[in-house]
C-alpha cells in the first residue's frame, strides 16, 4: 500500500522497491533469529563447548544502516531544491516494518503501516497548504527569448529572487529563427511580488516578451 502511494505520485522508489525492501528486511530478520540454530547446536556438540553465544540482532542491526544506501539513491538535487527525502524516509520505515514482520510483531507492523499511510496521504495536503502560505501560489509565465543562450539568464534571475520553477517547457517559434518560447509555473516567496519578477525579466537583454496568466488583480499587474 505504501509502495502504491509512492508509485501513484511518480516517485523514484515505487511499488516494487518498497515491496523488496520490506520482504528483504523480514527475510534477514528471520535468518538472523532462526537460520543458524542448527549450526549452533552442532558447533556446541562437536566443539567441546557447553554453549555457543550468539546475537540474533546483529544482522537486523545491519539492515538499519544498510538501508541508507537505497535511501541515498532516492535523494537527488535539482534546480528547484532537494527531492526524494520523503521517499528515502519511507524506505527506511519499510525496513522497520519488515523487521517487525520478520520478528513476529505483526501488530506493530500493521500499526506502523497505517500511521505511515496517514502521514503520506492525509498530511500531504496539509504540507502543500503550508507551502502555499509560505511560498505563495504558482503563476503560469510565458517568456519569449531571442535565443537559447538567454534561457540561463532568465533562470538565474528567478533563482536570485528565490523563485521555484516547475512544468518547464521550451519550444521554437520558427525553424529559421533562434527565438524560443519558455513556459513554466513560477512560485515565489510570500515577500516577493510577481510584478517585480516580470519587470525584472522584461529588462533582461535577450528577453523579447513576458506574459503571465491567472494573476491576482491585487498584485498590481496591469
C-alpha positions, 0 to 999 in steps of 0.5 A: 500500500505504501509502495502504491502511494509512492508509485501513484505520485511518480516517485523514484522508489515505487511499488516494487522497491518498497515491496523488496525492501520490506520482504528483504528486511523480514527475510534477514530478520528471520535468518538472523533469529532462526537460520543458524540454530542448527549450526549452533547446536552442532558447533556446541556438540562437536566443539567441546563447548557447553554453549555457543553465544550468539546475537540474533540482532546483529544482522537486523542491526545491519539492515538499519544502516544498510538501508541508507544506501537505497535511501541515498539513491532516492535523494537527488538535487535539482534546480528547484531544491532537494527531492526524494527525502520523503521517499528515502524516509519511507524506505527506511520505515519499510525496513522497520516494518519488515523487521517487525514482520520478520520478528513476529510483531505483526501488530506493530507492523500493521500499526506502523503501516497505517500511521505511515499511510496517514502521514503520506496521504492525509498530511500531504495536503496539509504540507502543500497548504503550508507551502502555499502560505509560505511560498505563495501560489504558482503563476503560469509565465510565458517568456519569449527569448531571442535565443537559447543562450538567454534561457540561463539568464532568465533562470538565474534571475528567478533563482536570485529572487528565490523563485521555484520553477516547475512544468518547464517547457521550451519550444521554437517559434520558427525553424529559421529563427533562434527565438524560443518560447519558455513556459513554466509555473513560477512560485515565489516567496510570500515577500516577493511580488510577481510584478517585480519578477516580470519587470525584472525579466522584461529588462533582461537583454535577450528577453523579447516578451513576458506574459503571465496568466491567472494573476491576482488583480491585487498584485498590481499587474496591469 
